[in-house]
Amino acid sequence: MQVFQSKQNLLTGTSLDEIMRLARREYHAIQKKTPRRVPYIRSRYFARNKIFLNVFWDHLNQKSPKERVERLNSTCVL
């Protein structure tokens, strides 16, 4: 497995509410920087292609609360 470096640290928290609050704060910071209506990042993991964050949030909301915490802790390293 190839590991990619990131500017962001892992989100830390003990409950889903704490982690969601931190994740939404990061999301809104990215949203303010994006010139378009739909916020996105360019991911090195996906060959610098655009990753639309709204798709990620929709996908995340389909998961159980326990799995949301795990995914936010591991994937919100933008």
mmCIF file of the N, C-alpha and C atoms, coordinates in Angstrom:
data_MODEL
# 
_entry.id   MODEL 
# 
loop_
_atom_site.group_PDB 
_atom_site.id 
_atom_site.type_symbol 
_atom_site.label_atom_id 
_atom_site.label_alt_id 
_atom_site.label_comp_id 
_atom_site.label_asym_id 
_atom_site.label_entity_id 
_atom_site.label_seq_id 
_atom_site.pdbx_PDB_ins_code 
_atom_site.Cartn_x 
_atom_site.Cartn_y 
_atom_site.Cartn_z 
_atom_site.occupancy 
_atom_site.B_iso_or_equiv 
_atom_site.pdbx_formal_charge 
_atom_site.auth_seq_id 
_atom_site.auth_comp_id 
_atom_site.auth_asym_id 
_atom_site.auth_atom_id 
_atom_site.pdbx_PDB_model_num 
ATOM 1   N N  . MET A 1 1  ? 0.838   -1.177 0.000   1.00 0.00 ? 1  MET A N  1 
ATOM 2   C CA . MET A 1 1  ? 0.000   0.000  0.000   1.00 0.00 ? 1  MET A CA 1 
ATOM 3   C C  . MET A 1 1  ? 0.884   1.241  0.000   1.00 0.00 ? 1  MET A C  1 
ATOM 4   N N  . GLN A 1 2  ? 0.566   2.187  -0.848  1.00 0.00 ? 2  GLN A N  1 
ATOM 5   C CA . GLN A 1 2  ? 1.319   3.412  -0.933  1.00 0.00 ? 2  GLN A CA 1 
ATOM 6   C C  . GLN A 1 2  ? 0.675   4.462  -0.037  1.00 0.00 ? 2  GLN A C  1 
ATOM 7   N N  . VAL A 1 3  ? 1.487   5.113  0.782   1.00 0.00 ? 3  VAL A N  1 
ATOM 8   C CA . VAL A 1 3  ? 0.992   6.107  1.726   1.00 0.00 ? 3  VAL A CA 1 
ATOM 9   C C  . VAL A 1 3  ? 1.296   7.486  1.176   1.00 0.00 ? 3  VAL A C  1 
ATOM 10  N N  . PHE A 1 4  ? 0.301   8.370  1.226   1.00 0.00 ? 4  PHE A N  1 
ATOM 11  C CA . PHE A 1 4  ? 0.449   9.733  0.734   1.00 0.00 ? 4  PHE A CA 1 
ATOM 12  C C  . PHE A 1 4  ? 0.507   10.697 1.909   1.00 0.00 ? 4  PHE A C  1 
ATOM 13  N N  . GLN A 1 5  ? 1.375   11.680 1.815   1.00 0.00 ? 5  GLN A N  1 
ATOM 14  C CA . GLN A 1 5  ? 1.492   12.700 2.850   1.00 0.00 ? 5  GLN A CA 1 
ATOM 15  C C  . GLN A 1 5  ? 0.354   13.703 2.714   1.00 0.00 ? 5  GLN A C  1 
ATOM 16  N N  . SER A 1 6  ? 0.013   14.326 3.816   1.00 0.00 ? 6  SER A N  1 
ATOM 17  C CA . SER A 1 6  ? -1.068  15.298 3.819   1.00 0.00 ? 6  SER A CA 1 
ATOM 18  C C  . SER A 1 6  ? -0.691  16.483 4.691   1.00 0.00 ? 6  SER A C  1 
ATOM 19  N N  . LYS A 1 7  ? -1.316  17.622 4.400   1.00 0.00 ? 7  LYS A N  1 
ATOM 20  C CA . LYS A 1 7  ? -1.092  18.805 5.214   1.00 0.00 ? 7  LYS A CA 1 
ATOM 21  C C  . LYS A 1 7  ? -1.906  18.760 6.504   1.00 0.00 ? 7  LYS A C  1 
ATOM 22  N N  . GLN A 1 8  ? -2.965  17.983 6.519   1.00 0.00 ? 8  GLN A N  1 
ATOM 23  C CA . GLN A 1 8  ? -3.882  17.951 7.644   1.00 0.00 ? 8  GLN A CA 1 
ATOM 24  C C  . GLN A 1 8  ? -3.539  16.816 8.604   1.00 0.00 ? 8  GLN A C  1 
ATOM 25  N N  . ASN A 1 9  ? -3.843  17.038 9.872   1.00 0.00 ? 9  ASN A N  1 
ATOM 26  C CA . ASN A 1 9  ? -3.707  15.990 10.875  1.00 0.00 ? 9  ASN A CA 1 
ATOM 27  C C  . ASN A 1 9  ? -5.001  15.193 10.944  1.00 0.00 ? 9  ASN A C  1 
ATOM 28  N N  . LEU A 1 10 ? -4.944  14.044 11.600  1.00 0.00 ? 10 LEU A N  1 
ATOM 29  C CA . LEU A 1 10 ? -6.154  13.266 11.813  1.00 0.00 ? 10 LEU A CA 1 
ATOM 30  C C  . LEU A 1 10 ? -7.100  14.026 12.731  1.00 0.00 ? 10 LEU A C  1 
ATOM 31  N N  . LEU A 1 11 ? -8.385  13.839 12.514  1.00 0.00 ? 11 LEU A N  1 
ATOM 32  C CA . LEU A 1 11 ? -9.382  14.440 13.403  1.00 0.00 ? 11 LEU A CA 1 
ATOM 33  C C  . LEU A 1 11 ? -9.464  13.593 14.657  1.00 0.00 ? 11 LEU A C  1 
ATOM 34  N N  . THR A 1 12 ? -9.425  14.227 15.795  1.00 0.00 ? 12 THR A N  1 
ATOM 35  C CA . THR A 1 12 ? -9.485  13.483 17.044  1.00 0.00 ? 12 THR A CA 1 
ATOM 36  C C  . THR A 1 12 ? -10.755 13.848 17.788  1.00 0.00 ? 12 THR A C  1 
ATOM 37  N N  . GLY A 1 13 ? -11.335 12.873 18.418  1.00 0.00 ? 13 GLY A N  1 
ATOM 38  C CA . GLY A 1 13 ? -12.539 13.082 19.194  1.00 0.00 ? 13 GLY A CA 1 
ATOM 39  C C  . GLY A 1 13 ? -13.020 11.760 19.743  1.00 0.00 ? 13 GLY A C  1 
ATOM 40  N N  . THR A 1 14 ? -13.904 11.837 20.723  1.00 0.00 ? 14 THR A N  1 
ATOM 41  C CA . THR A 1 14 ? -14.396 10.621 21.349  1.00 0.00 ? 14 THR A CA 1 
ATOM 42  C C  . THR A 1 14 ? -15.804 10.264 20.894  1.00 0.00 ? 14 THR A C  1 
ATOM 43  N N  . SER A 1 15 ? -16.519 11.225 20.342  1.00 0.00 ? 15 SER A N  1 
ATOM 44  C CA . SER A 1 15 ? -17.882 10.940 19.918  1.00 0.00 ? 15 SER A CA 1 
ATOM 45  C C  . SER A 1 15 ? -18.090 11.414 18.483  1.00 0.00 ? 15 SER A C  1 
ATOM 46  N N  . LEU A 1 16 ? -19.151 10.937 17.893  1.00 0.00 ? 16 LEU A N  1 
ATOM 47  C CA . LEU A 1 16 ? -19.483 11.323 16.526  1.00 0.00 ? 16 LEU A CA 1 
ATOM 48  C C  . LEU A 1 16 ? -19.735 12.825 16.430  1.00 0.00 ? 16 LEU A C  1 
ATOM 49  N N  . ASP A 1 17 ? -20.374 13.416 17.431  1.00 0.00 ? 17 ASP A N  1 
ATOM 50  C CA . ASP A 1 17 ? -20.664 14.853 17.412  1.00 0.00 ? 17 ASP A CA 1 
ATOM 51  C C  . ASP A 1 17 ? -19.395 15.690 17.368  1.00 0.00 ? 17 ASP A C  1 
ATOM 52  N N  . GLU A 1 18 ? -18.396 15.319 18.173  1.00 0.00 ? 18 GLU A N  1 
ATOM 53  C CA . GLU A 1 18 ? -17.139 16.067 18.189  1.00 0.00 ? 18 GLU A CA 1 
ATOM 54  C C  . GLU A 1 18 ? -16.437 15.985 16.844  1.00 0.00 ? 18 GLU A C  1 
ATOM 55  N N  . ILE A 1 19 ? -16.369 14.795 16.291  1.00 0.00 ? 19 ILE A N  1 
ATOM 56  C CA . ILE A 1 19 ? -15.667 14.590 15.031  1.00 0.00 ? 19 ILE A CA 1 
ATOM 57  C C  . ILE A 1 19 ? -16.417 15.257 13.880  1.00 0.00 ? 19 ILE A C  1 
ATOM 58  N N  . MET A 1 20 ? -17.735 15.172 13.867  1.00 0.00 ? 20 MET A N  1 
ATOM 59  C CA . MET A 1 20 ? -18.522 15.816 12.817  1.00 0.00 ? 20 MET A CA 1 
ATOM 60  C C  . MET A 1 20 ? -18.345 17.329 12.859  1.00 0.00 ? 20 MET A C  1 
ATOM 61  N N  . ARG A 1 21 ? -18.276 17.901 14.048  1.00 0.00 ? 21 ARG A N  1 
ATOM 62  C CA . ARG A 1 21 ? -18.088 19.340 14.187  1.00 0.00 ? 21 ARG A CA 1 
ATOM 63  C C  . ARG A 1 21 ? -16.744 19.752 13.567  1.00 0.00 ? 21 ARG A C  1 
ATOM 64  N N  . LEU A 1 22 ? -15.687 18.999 13.854  1.00 0.00 ? 22 LEU A N  1 
ATOM 65  C CA . LEU A 1 22 ? -14.370 19.299 13.289  1.00 0.00 ? 22 LEU A CA 1 
ATOM 66  C C  . LEU A 1 22 ? -14.340 19.083 11.781  1.00 0.00 ? 22 LEU A C  1 
ATOM 67  N N  . ALA A 1 23 ? -14.985 18.016 11.326  1.00 0.00 ? 23 ALA A N  1 
ATOM 68  C CA . ALA A 1 23 ? -15.008 17.718 9.890   1.00 0.00 ? 23 ALA A CA 1 
ATOM 69  C C  . ALA A 1 23 ? -15.788 18.784 9.130   1.00 0.00 ? 23 ALA A C  1 
ATOM 70  N N  . ARG A 1 24 ? -16.899 19.217 9.668   1.00 0.00 ? 24 ARG A N  1 
ATOM 71  C CA . ARG A 1 24 ? -17.686 20.267 9.010   1.00 0.00 ? 24 ARG A CA 1 
ATOM 72  C C  . ARG A 1 24 ? -16.928 21.587 8.976   1.00 0.00 ? 24 ARG A C  1 
ATOM 73  N N  . ARG A 1 25 ? -16.145 21.862 10.019  1.00 0.00 ? 25 ARG A N  1 
ATOM 74  C CA . ARG A 1 25 ? -15.333 23.080 10.036  1.00 0.00 ? 25 ARG A CA 1 
ATOM 75  C C  . ARG A 1 25 ? -14.314 23.051 8.901   1.00 0.00 ? 25 ARG A C  1 
ATOM 76  N N  . GLU A 1 26 ? -13.676 21.908 8.710   1.00 0.00 ? 26 GLU A N  1 
ATOM 77  C CA . GLU A 1 26 ? -12.719 21.758 7.606   1.00 0.00 ? 26 GLU A CA 1 
ATOM 78  C C  . GLU A 1 26 ? -13.427 21.865 6.256   1.00 0.00 ? 26 GLU A C  1 
ATOM 79  N N  . TYR A 1 27 ? -14.595 21.257 6.158   1.00 0.00 ? 27 TYR A N  1 
ATOM 80  C CA . TYR A 1 27 ? -15.380 21.302 4.924   1.00 0.00 ? 27 TYR A CA 1 
ATOM 81  C C  . TYR A 1 27 ? -15.727 22.739 4.547   1.00 0.00 ? 27 TYR A C  1 
ATOM 82  N N  . HIS A 1 28 ? -16.183 23.518 5.519   1.00 0.00 ? 28 HIS A N  1 
ATOM 83  C CA . HIS A 1 28 ? -16.569 24.903 5.241   1.00 0.00 ? 28 HIS A CA 1 
ATOM 84  C C  . HIS A 1 28 ? -15.355 25.768 4.907   1.00 0.00 ? 28 HIS A C  1 
ATOM 85  N N  . ALA A 1 29 ? -14.202 25.456 5.480   1.00 0.00 ? 29 ALA A N  1 
ATOM 86  C CA . ALA A 1 29 ? -12.985 26.194 5.132   1.00 0.00 ? 29 ALA A CA 1 
ATOM 87  C C  . ALA A 1 29 ? -12.618 25.939 3.671   1.00 0.00 ? 29 ALA A C  1 
ATOM 88  N N  . ILE A 1 30 ? -12.741 24.697 3.227   1.00 0.00 ? 30 ILE A N  1 
ATOM 89  C CA . ILE A 1 30 ? -12.470 24.361 1.827   1.00 0.00 ? 30 ILE A CA 1 
ATOM 90  C C  . ILE A 1 30 ? -13.519 24.989 0.925   1.00 0.00 ? 30 ILE A C  1 
ATOM 91  N N  . GLN A 1 31 ? -14.759 24.985 1.367   1.00 0.00 ? 31 GLN A N  1 
ATOM 92  C CA . GLN A 1 31 ? -15.854 25.534 0.581   1.00 0.00 ? 31 GLN A CA 1 
ATOM 93  C C  . GLN A 1 31 ? -15.659 27.033 0.346   1.00 0.00 ? 31 GLN A C  1 
ATOM 94  N N  . LYS A 1 32 ? -15.139 27.743 1.322   1.00 0.00 ? 32 LYS A N  1 
ATOM 95  C CA . LYS A 1 32 ? -14.895 29.181 1.163   1.00 0.00 ? 32 LYS A CA 1 
ATOM 96  C C  . LYS A 1 32 ? -13.773 29.461 0.168   1.00 0.00 ? 32 LYS A C  1 
ATOM 97  N N  . LYS A 1 33 ? -12.797 28.563 0.076   1.00 0.00 ? 33 LYS A N  1 
ATOM 98  C CA . LYS A 1 33 ? -11.664 28.754 -0.836  1.00 0.00 ? 33 LYS A CA 1 
ATOM 99  C C  . LYS A 1 33 ? -12.003 28.402 -2.278  1.00 0.00 ? 33 LYS A C  1 
ATOM 100 N N  . THR A 1 34 ? -13.005 27.555 -2.479  1.00 0.00 ? 34 THR A N  1 
ATOM 101 C CA . THR A 1 34 ? -13.348 27.078 -3.810  1.00 0.00 ? 34 THR A CA 1 
ATOM 102 C C  . THR A 1 34 ? -14.122 28.143 -4.576  1.00 0.00 ? 34 THR A C  1 
ATOM 103 N N  . PRO A 1 35 ? -13.711 28.445 -5.808  1.00 0.00 ? 35 PRO A N  1 
ATOM 104 C CA . PRO A 1 35 ? -14.418 29.476 -6.566  1.00 0.00 ? 35 PRO A CA 1 
ATOM 105 C C  . PRO A 1 35 ? -15.768 29.019 -7.103  1.00 0.00 ? 35 PRO A C  1 
ATOM 106 N N  . ARG A 1 36 ? -16.022 27.753 -7.105  1.00 0.00 ? 36 ARG A N  1 
ATOM 107 C CA . ARG A 1 36 ? -17.268 27.230 -7.653  1.00 0.00 ? 36 ARG A CA 1 
ATOM 108 C C  . ARG A 1 36 ? -18.266 26.943 -6.537  1.00 0.00 ? 36 ARG A C  1 
ATOM 109 N N  . ARG A 1 37 ? -19.457 26.608 -6.934  1.00 0.00 ? 37 ARG A N  1 
ATOM 110 C CA . ARG A 1 37 ? -20.512 26.342 -5.967  1.00 0.00 ? 37 ARG A CA 1 
ATOM 111 C C  . ARG A 1 37 ? -20.285 25.041 -5.196  1.00 0.00 ? 37 ARG A C  1 
ATOM 112 N N  . VAL A 1 38 ? -19.789 24.013 -5.897  1.00 0.00 ? 38 VAL A N  1 
ATOM 113 C CA . VAL A 1 38 ? -19.569 22.713 -5.274  1.00 0.00 ? 38 VAL A CA 1 
ATOM 114 C C  . VAL A 1 38 ? -18.098 22.604 -4.865  1.00 0.00 ? 38 VAL A C  1 
ATOM 115 N N  . PRO A 1 39 ? -17.815 22.469 -3.564  1.00 0.00 ? 39 PRO A N  1 
ATOM 116 C CA . PRO A 1 39 ? -16.424 22.398 -3.125  1.00 0.00 ? 39 PRO A CA 1 
ATOM 117 C C  . PRO A 1 39 ? -15.763 21.083 -3.540  1.00 0.00 ? 39 PRO A C  1 
ATOM 118 N N  . TYR A 1 40 ? -14.469 21.181 -3.856  1.00 0.00 ? 40 TYR A N  1 
ATOM 119 C CA . TYR A 1 40 ? -13.714 19.998 -4.243  1.00 0.00 ? 40 TYR A CA 1 
ATOM 120 C C  . TYR A 1 40 ? -12.268 20.159 -3.807  1.00 0.00 ? 40 TYR A C  1 
ATOM 121 N N  . ILE A 1 41 ? -11.561 19.045 -3.777  1.00 0.00 ? 41 ILE A N  1 
ATOM 122 C CA . ILE A 1 41 ? -10.125 19.047 -3.556  1.00 0.00 ? 41 ILE A CA 1 
ATOM 123 C C  . ILE A 1 41 ? -9.489  18.244 -4.675  1.00 0.00 ? 41 ILE A C  1 
ATOM 124 N N  . ARG A 1 42 ? -8.226  18.440 -4.880  1.00 0.00 ? 42 ARG A N  1 
ATOM 125 C CA . ARG A 1 42 ? -7.485  17.629 -5.839  1.00 0.00 ? 42 ARG A CA 1 
ATOM 126 C C  . ARG A 1 42 ? -6.682  16.624 -5.031  1.00 0.00 ? 42 ARG A C  1 
ATOM 127 N N  . SER A 1 43 ? -6.926  15.356 -5.270  1.00 0.00 ? 43 SER A N  1 
ATOM 128 C CA . SER A 1 43 ? -6.321  14.306 -4.475  1.00 0.00 ? 43 SER A CA 1 
ATOM 129 C C  . SER A 1 43 ? -5.155  13.665 -5.209  1.00 0.00 ? 43 SER A C  1 
ATOM 130 N N  . ARG A 1 44 ? -4.016  13.567 -4.538  1.00 0.00 ? 44 ARG A N  1 
ATOM 131 C CA . ARG A 1 44 ? -2.880  12.858 -5.111  1.00 0.00 ? 44 ARG A CA 1 
ATOM 132 C C  . ARG A 1 44 ? -3.185  11.371 -5.227  1.00 0.00 ? 44 ARG A C  1 
ATOM 133 N N  . TYR A 1 45 ? -3.992  10.882 -4.319  1.00 0.00 ? 45 TYR A N  1 
ATOM 134 C CA . TYR A 1 45 ? -4.350  9.461  -4.336  1.00 0.00 ? 45 TYR A CA 1 
ATOM 135 C C  . TYR A 1 45 ? -5.067  9.098  -5.632  1.00 0.00 ? 45 TYR A C  1 
ATOM 136 N N  . PHE A 1 46 ? -5.833  10.009 -6.174  1.00 0.00 ? 46 PHE A N  1 
ATOM 137 C CA . PHE A 1 46 ? -6.576  9.783  -7.416  1.00 0.00 ? 46 PHE A CA 1 
ATOM 138 C C  . PHE A 1 46 ? -5.967  10.552 -8.579  1.00 0.00 ? 46 PHE A C  1 
ATOM 139 N N  . ALA A 1 47 ? -4.644  10.605 -8.651  1.00 0.00 ? 47 ALA A N  1 
ATOM 140 C CA . ALA A 1 47 ? -3.898  11.217 -9.752  1.00 0.00 ? 47 ALA A CA 1 
ATOM 141 C C  . ALA A 1 47 ? -4.276  12.685 -9.950  1.00 0.00 ? 47 ALA A C  1 
ATOM 142 N N  . ARG A 1 48 ? -4.427  13.415 -8.847  1.00 0.00 ? 48 ARG A N  1 
ATOM 143 C CA . ARG A 1 48 ? -4.729  14.852 -8.865  1.00 0.00 ? 48 ARG A CA 1 
ATOM 144 C C  . ARG A 1 48 ? -6.071  15.181 -9.522  1.00 0.00 ? 48 ARG A C  1 
ATOM 145 N N  . ASN A 1 49 ? -6.968  14.222 -9.560  1.00 0.00 ? 49 ASN A N  1 
ATOM 146 C CA . ASN A 1 49 ? -8.317  14.483 -10.059 1.00 0.00 ? 49 ASN A CA 1 
ATOM 147 C C  . ASN A 1 49 ? -9.133  15.172 -8.971  1.00 0.00 ? 49 ASN A C  1 
ATOM 148 N N  . LYS A 1 50 ? -10.203 15.828 -9.397  1.00 0.00 ? 50 LYS A N  1 
ATOM 149 C CA . LYS A 1 50 ? -11.082 16.504 -8.451  1.00 0.00 ? 50 LYS A CA 1 
ATOM 150 C C  . LYS A 1 50 ? -11.892 15.478 -7.670  1.00 0.00 ? 50 LYS A C  1 
ATOM 151 N N  . ILE A 1 51 ? -11.990 15.693 -6.373  1.00 0.00 ? 51 ILE A N  1 
ATOM 152 C CA . ILE A 1 51 ? -12.844 14.900 -5.497  1.00 0.00 ? 51 ILE A CA 1 
ATOM 153 C C  . ILE A 1 51 ? -13.895 15.865 -4.959  1.00 0.00 ? 51 ILE A C  1 
ATOM 154 N N  . PHE A 1 52 ? -15.136 15.653 -5.335  1.00 0.00 ? 52 PHE A N  1 
ATOM 155 C CA . PHE A 1 52 ? -16.211 16.535 -4.889  1.00 0.00 ? 52 PHE A CA 1 
ATOM 156 C C  . PHE A 1 52 ? -16.663 16.104 -3.505  1.00 0.00 ? 52 PHE A C  1 
ATOM 157 N N  . LEU A 1 53 ? -16.585 17.020 -2.567  1.00 0.00 ? 53 LEU A N  1 
ATOM 158 C CA . LEU A 1 53 ? -16.833 16.687 -1.168  1.00 0.00 ? 53 LEU A CA 1 
ATOM 159 C C  . LEU A 1 53 ? -18.300 16.400 -0.880  1.00 0.00 ? 53 LEU A C  1 
ATOM 160 N N  . ASN A 1 54 ? -19.213 16.948 -1.665  1.00 0.00 ? 54 ASN A N  1 
ATOM 161 C CA . ASN A 1 54 ? -20.637 16.651 -1.446  1.00 0.00 ? 54 ASN A CA 1 
ATOM 162 C C  . ASN A 1 54 ? -20.927 15.177 -1.657  1.00 0.00 ? 54 ASN A C  1 
ATOM 163 N N  . VAL A 1 55 ? -20.248 14.569 -2.605  1.00 0.00 ? 55 VAL A N  1 
ATOM 164 C CA . VAL A 1 55 ? -20.433 13.133 -2.854  1.00 0.00 ? 55 VAL A CA 1 
ATOM 165 C C  . VAL A 1 55 ? -19.949 12.337 -1.649  1.00 0.00 ? 55 VAL A C  1 
ATOM 166 N N  . PHE A 1 56 ? -18.821 12.764 -1.063  1.00 0.00 ? 56 PHE A N  1 
ATOM 167 C CA . PHE A 1 56 ? -18.308 12.092 0.126   1.00 0.00 ? 56 PHE A CA 1 
ATOM 168 C C  . PHE A 1 56 ? -19.291 12.199 1.282   1.00 0.00 ? 56 PHE A C  1 
ATOM 169 N N  . TRP A 1 57 ? -19.871 13.382 1.516   1.00 0.00 ? 57 TRP A N  1 
ATOM 170 C CA . TRP A 1 57 ? -20.811 13.551 2.626   1.00 0.00 ? 57 TRP A CA 1 
ATOM 171 C C  . TRP A 1 57 ? -22.070 12.706 2.414   1.00 0.00 ? 57 TRP A C  1 
ATOM 172 N N  . ASP A 1 58 ? -22.562 12.633 1.178   1.00 0.00 ? 58 ASP A N  1 
ATOM 173 C CA . ASP A 1 58 ? -23.729 11.791 0.898   1.00 0.00 ? 58 ASP A CA 1 
ATOM 174 C C  . ASP A 1 58 ? -23.411 10.331 1.190   1.00 0.00 ? 58 ASP A C  1 
ATOM 175 N N  . HIS A 1 59 ? -22.238 9.899  0.768   1.00 0.00 ? 59 HIS A N  1 
ATOM 176 C CA . HIS A 1 59 ? -21.808 8.520  1.012   1.00 0.00 ? 59 HIS A CA 1 
ATOM 177 C C  . HIS A 1 59 ? -21.664 8.264  2.513   1.00 0.00 ? 59 HIS A C  1 
ATOM 178 N N  . LEU A 1 60 ? -21.105 9.217  3.223   1.00 0.00 ? 60 LEU A N  1 
ATOM 179 C CA . LEU A 1 60 ? -20.873 9.064  4.657   1.00 0.00 ? 60 LEU A CA 1 
ATOM 180 C C  . LEU A 1 60 ? -22.187 8.965  5.432   1.00 0.00 ? 60 LEU A C  1 
ATOM 181 N N  . ASN A 1 61 ? -23.199 9.704  5.016   1.00 0.00 ? 61 ASN A N  1 
ATOM 182 C CA . ASN A 1 61 ? -24.476 9.690  5.735   1.00 0.00 ? 61 ASN A CA 1 
ATOM 183 C C  . ASN A 1 61 ? -25.235 8.383  5.580   1.00 0.00 ? 61 ASN A C  1 
ATOM 184 N N  . GLN A 1 62 ? -24.828 7.533  4.666   1.00 0.00 ? 62 GLN A N  1 
ATOM 185 C CA . GLN A 1 62 ? -25.461 6.221  4.499   1.00 0.00 ? 62 GLN A CA 1 
ATOM 186 C C  . GLN A 1 62 ? -24.893 5.180  5.458   1.00 0.00 ? 62 GLN A C  1 
ATOM 187 N N  . LYS A 1 63 ? -23.813 5.506  6.152   1.00 0.00 ? 63 LYS A N  1 
ATOM 188 C CA . LYS A 1 63 ? -23.136 4.563  7.035   1.00 0.00 ? 63 LYS A CA 1 
ATOM 189 C C  . LYS A 1 63 ? -23.685 4.659  8.450   1.00 0.00 ? 63 LYS A C  1 
ATOM 190 N N  . SER A 1 64 ? -23.394 3.634  9.253   1.00 0.00 ? 64 SER A N  1 
ATOM 191 C CA . SER A 1 64 ? -23.790 3.639  10.657  1.00 0.00 ? 64 SER A CA 1 
ATOM 192 C C  . SER A 1 64 ? -22.919 4.634  11.420  1.00 0.00 ? 64 SER A C  1 
ATOM 193 N N  . PRO A 1 65 ? -23.383 5.103  12.574  1.00 0.00 ? 65 PRO A N  1 
ATOM 194 C CA . PRO A 1 65 ? -22.594 6.082  13.338  1.00 0.00 ? 65 PRO A CA 1 
ATOM 195 C C  . PRO A 1 65 ? -21.180 5.586  13.680  1.00 0.00 ? 65 PRO A C  1 
ATOM 196 N N  . LYS A 1 66 ? -21.037 4.319  14.024  1.00 0.00 ? 66 LYS A N  1 
ATOM 197 C CA . LYS A 1 66 ? -19.724 3.769  14.350  1.00 0.00 ? 66 LYS A CA 1 
ATOM 198 C C  . LYS A 1 66 ? -18.799 3.834  13.134  1.00 0.00 ? 66 LYS A C  1 
ATOM 199 N N  . GLU A 1 67 ? -19.325 3.471  11.981  1.00 0.00 ? 67 GLU A N  1 
ATOM 200 C CA . GLU A 1 67 ? -18.517 3.489  10.764  1.00 0.00 ? 67 GLU A CA 1 
ATOM 201 C C  . GLU A 1 67 ? -18.219 4.922  10.321  1.00 0.00 ? 67 GLU A C  1 
ATOM 202 N N  . ARG A 1 68 ? -19.120 5.859  10.593  1.00 0.00 ? 68 ARG A N  1 
ATOM 203 C CA . ARG A 1 68 ? -18.859 7.265  10.272  1.00 0.00 ? 68 ARG A CA 1 
ATOM 204 C C  . ARG A 1 68 ? -17.637 7.769  11.030  1.00 0.00 ? 68 ARG A C  1 
ATOM 205 N N  . VAL A 1 69 ? -17.575 7.431  12.324  1.00 0.00 ? 69 VAL A N  1 
ATOM 206 C CA . VAL A 1 69 ? -16.436 7.855  13.146  1.00 0.00 ? 69 VAL A CA 1 
ATOM 207 C C  . VAL A 1 69 ? -15.151 7.286  12.574  1.00 0.00 ? 69 VAL A C  1 
ATOM 208 N N  . GLU A 1 70 ? -15.154 6.003  12.217  1.00 0.00 ? 70 GLU A N  1 
ATOM 209 C CA . GLU A 1 70 ? -13.955 5.379  11.666  1.00 0.00 ? 70 GLU A CA 1 
ATOM 210 C C  . GLU A 1 70 ? -13.546 6.036  10.352  1.00 0.00 ? 70 GLU A C  1 
ATOM 211 N N  . ARG A 1 71 ? -14.505 6.290  9.482   1.00 0.00 ? 71 ARG A N  1 
ATOM 212 C CA . ARG A 1 71 ? -14.193 6.889  8.183   1.00 0.00 ? 71 ARG A CA 1 
ATOM 213 C C  . ARG A 1 71 ? -13.747 8.333  8.318   1.00 0.00 ? 71 ARG A C  1 
ATOM 214 N N  . LEU A 1 72 ? -14.352 9.089  9.207   1.00 0.00 ? 72 LEU A N  1 
ATOM 215 C CA . LEU A 1 72 ? -13.928 10.473 9.397   1.00 0.00 ? 72 LEU A CA 1 
ATOM 216 C C  . LEU A 1 72 ? -12.533 10.547 10.000  1.00 0.00 ? 72 LEU A C  1 
ATOM 217 N N  . ASN A 1 73 ? -12.222 9.631  10.891  1.00 0.00 ? 73 ASN A N  1 
ATOM 218 C CA . ASN A 1 73 ? -10.893 9.623  11.488  1.00 0.00 ? 73 ASN A CA 1 
ATOM 219 C C  . ASN A 1 73 ? -9.828  9.251  10.457  1.00 0.00 ? 73 ASN A C  1 
ATOM 220 N N  . SER A 1 74 ? -10.169 8.420  9.501   1.00 0.00 ? 74 SER A N  1 
ATOM 221 C CA . SER A 1 74 ? -9.145  7.964  8.560   1.00 0.00 ? 74 SER A CA 1 
ATOM 222 C C  . SER A 1 74 ? -9.165  8.729  7.242   1.00 0.00 ? 74 SER A C  1 
ATOM 223 N N  . THR A 1 75 ? -10.315 9.224  6.784   1.00 0.00 ? 75 THR A N  1 
ATOM 224 C CA . THR A 1 75 ? -10.365 9.807  5.450   1.00 0.00 ? 75 THR A CA 1 
ATOM 225 C C  . THR A 1 75 ? -10.401 11.326 5.429   1.00 0.00 ? 75 THR A C  1 
ATOM 226 N N  . CYS A 1 76 ? -10.578 11.967 6.528   1.00 0.00 ? 76 CYS A N  1 
ATOM 227 C CA . CYS A 1 76 ? -10.619 13.431 6.496   1.00 0.00 ? 76 CYS A CA 1 
ATOM 228 C C  . CYS A 1 76 ? -9.238  14.037 6.527   1.00 0.00 ? 76 CYS A C  1 
ATOM 229 N N  . VAL A 1 77 ? -8.271  13.255 6.213   1.00 0.00 ? 77 VAL A N  1 
ATOM 230 C CA . VAL A 1 77 ? -6.943  13.795 6.032   1.00 0.00 ? 77 VAL A CA 1 
ATOM 231 C C  . VAL A 1 77 ? -6.880  14.257 4.598   1.00 0.00 ? 77 VAL A C  1 
ATOM 232 N N  . LEU A 1 78 ? -7.140  15.521 4.388   1.00 0.00 ? 78 LEU A N  1 
ATOM 233 C CA . LEU A 1 78 ? -7.280  16.048 3.027   1.00 0.00 ? 78 LEU A CA 1 
ATOM 234 C C  . LEU A 1 78 ? -5.965  16.481 2.453   1.00 0.00 ? 78 LEU A C  1 
# 
